[in-house]
Amino acid sequence: MRNNFKESYNLVYADENPSEEIHIKGFPRHRNEALVYLASGIPGNRVLEIGCGNGSVLYALRDKFKELHGIEFSPVRKEKAEIALKGFNPKIIEADISSELEYEAGYFDLVLWADVIEHVADLWKAMENIKRITAKGGFLITTTPNIAKIKARASFLLGRFPSTSAKDEGFAVRKHEMFDGGHLHYFTFSMLKKLYLKYGFKPIKTIGFGRFGRIHNIYPALLSSSIGIIGKKL
């Protein structure tokens, strides 16, 4: 196990494919599908994906936005995203969303991140940055695991930690991976809505999603393993 976040991520994703095509058939079943699904009706010219990984989400949005921007913590994944988006003039930087960013205030029409927020050490600084760089009337889309799903509640009742990445209470990790996949924060639908409001984003749509499609959306707070939320900057 490595204690350094960047080194850990570089090693875990060293053999990852540069990109994979996202095809949404019906309701989203995966975090990247959820981002693309939620972004489908968002207007604007500039999009920023925080933690853009191998570039698959930005690739799926390539015809919708004139400017594709990404922030990637891992230089290994940044390189893979650049390969996947070659020919579409992507602007991808290696950075931590909690650090000082050189983007102009109000630059982006849409900021999105898929299962990244739970990895961020300084959540307050990250949200301050996102608020600053999002245009007034712009949008923020977040997906993250739901710590209040029914399986997690059952784990608590049995006295077990309901880890949201690695099984066996966060210990069944891949080689070089950090505890519970590097998850530092845990969210419910209610918590994420409160976080949005704290930083001036009005929640306008929430969805639950997963491998059983729309079933997760019947009662997302209980049935969904993941949270999806769109907020509009006031």
N, C-alpha and C positions, 0 to 999 in steps of 0.2 A: 504494500500500500504506500502511495506517495502522499506527502503532506502538501505539496505544492499544487495548487489548482491547475495552473496552466500545463505543467508537466504531466499531471494525471490525464487531462483531457487529450493532450497530444498523443500520449501512448494508447489510450483507449480507442481513439478514432484514427489511428495511423493507417489502418487497412480499409477504411470506409470508402465506398464508391463515391466518385465526384458528385453524382446527382442521381435522382430517380424521378421519373415522371409521376405527377400527382393526377390521378383520375378519380373524380368524385362521382359515384353512382348512387344517387339518392341522398341520404343523410350522411354527414361525415362520421367516420369511424376512428380517425386518428388525429393527433394534434395538428399535423401539417395540413391535413384535409380541412380541419376546422378553421384554421387561419384563412385558407383560400376561400372557403365557403362564406365566412363572415365578411371577408374583404370584397366579395363580389359586387356588392351594391354601394361601395364607398367611392365617392367622386374625388378627383384630385390628380395632380401631376407627379408628386414626389412621395415615394414610399420608403420607409426605413424599417428593416428587420433587424432586431437586436438578437444576437445569437443566431446568425443566418446559417450556421452549420454547413452542409454540403451544397447549399444554394437552391434546393428544390422548390421552396416556397417562392422565392424571388423569380425563379424561372417560370413558375406557373402564372405569375403576375406580370410577365414581361410585356404583354400586349395591352395591359390595362393602364400602366403608369409610364410616363415619359422618362422618369429618372428612377433607377433602381439603386438603393443604398443599403449597405449592410454593415453591422458591427459584429466582429467575431473575436472572442477572447483567445481562441487557439489559433496560432499561425498555420498549423497543419490544416485545420478546417477552412480557414480563410483562403488558402491556396486552392483547395478543392472547389470552393464556391466560385472562385475566379475562373477556374477551368470550365465549370458547368455553364457559366454565364458569358463565356467568351463570345464576342460578337454583338453583345447587347450593352456594351459600355457601362458595366457595373462600377459603382464607387464603393469599394469595401475597405474598411479600415480595421486594423488590429487594435482593439481597445477594450476597456472595462466600462460598462455603462455607468458605473459609480464614479468614474474619473472625470476630470475636466474635458469637455468636448468642444471642438472648434466650430460646430455647426452654428449658423445664425439663429437667433430667436425666431420662433414661428416658421421655421423653414419647411417642415414636413406636413403634408395633408393627412398622412396616415403613418402611425408607428405601430408595429406589431411584434409580438414575441411569443414563441411556442415553448412552454415548459422551461422558461429561463428564469422567471421571477423568483422561483424557489431556490435558485443557486446563488443569488446576488447577496454578497455580504452586507453591504450598506444599502438597505432598501430605501431609506429616506432620501439619500443622495441620488439614487437611481431615478426615483419618481420625480424629484426636483428637476433633474436633467430632462426627463421625458416631457414634463410640463413646459419647460422653457422652449424646447425645440419643436413642439407641436403647434401648428397654426391655430388661431382662434377659430372655433367651429370645426377644427380637425378632429381626427378620431384616434383612439387607442384600442387595440385588440389584444387581449391576453388569454392564453390558455395555461392551465396549471392543474396538477392533480387535486382531487377533492378529498380532504382528510375526513370528511363527514359521511362518506358513502357507507352503505349498509354493511359491507364487509369489514370496513375499518371500525365501525361501531361494535360489531361482534367481537373483533380482536380485543378492543378495550375491555369488554365485558369478561373476556377470558384472561385478562391480565397481560395481554401481549401488545407490544408497540405496533401500531398500524402504519408501518413504513410505506412510503408512496413510490419508491423506485425499486429497491432490492427486496427480495423476499427474505424470510427468516429474520424478521424484525430489523431489516436493514443490513444484515451481515452477508447475505448471499450476493456479493458483488463480483464483477468481472475483474480480471487481472489488471492491476494498476488503478482500479477505480476506488473512489473515496466512499466512506460510509454512506449507505442509502443513496448511492449514486451522486453524492455531493449535495443533497438537498439540505438546505439550512433553514427554510421556512415552510410552514404548512398552512393551507388556506381552506376556507369554506366559501360557499357562494356569498354569504353575508359579509364575511371578512373582506373579500375582494371588492365588493360594492362600497364598503366603508373606506377602503384605501383609495378607490377612484374619487370619491367625494372629497376626501381629505386634500387631494391635489387638483381639484377643480375639474374633474371629468364626471359628467352625468351619465350613469349607466342607462343605455337605451335598449339593449338586447342581451339576454343571457341564454345560453343553451347548455344542455348536457349531451355528451356524445360518448361513443365507444363502439365496441365490436357488435353490439346488438342494435345499432342504429337508433331509430326514433324512440325505442323503448326507454332508453336512458333519459329522454326528455319528458316523459310522463310526469315524473317527480324528481327533477335533477338533483336536488339537495340530498336525496337518499339513494337514488338509483344510479346516478352517474359517477363514474370513476374520475371524470375530468370536468373542469369548469371552462366555459367559454364565455367571454363578455366583451361587448363593444361599449365604449364610452365616448361621449362627445365633449370636447373642451369648451367650457363656458366662457 
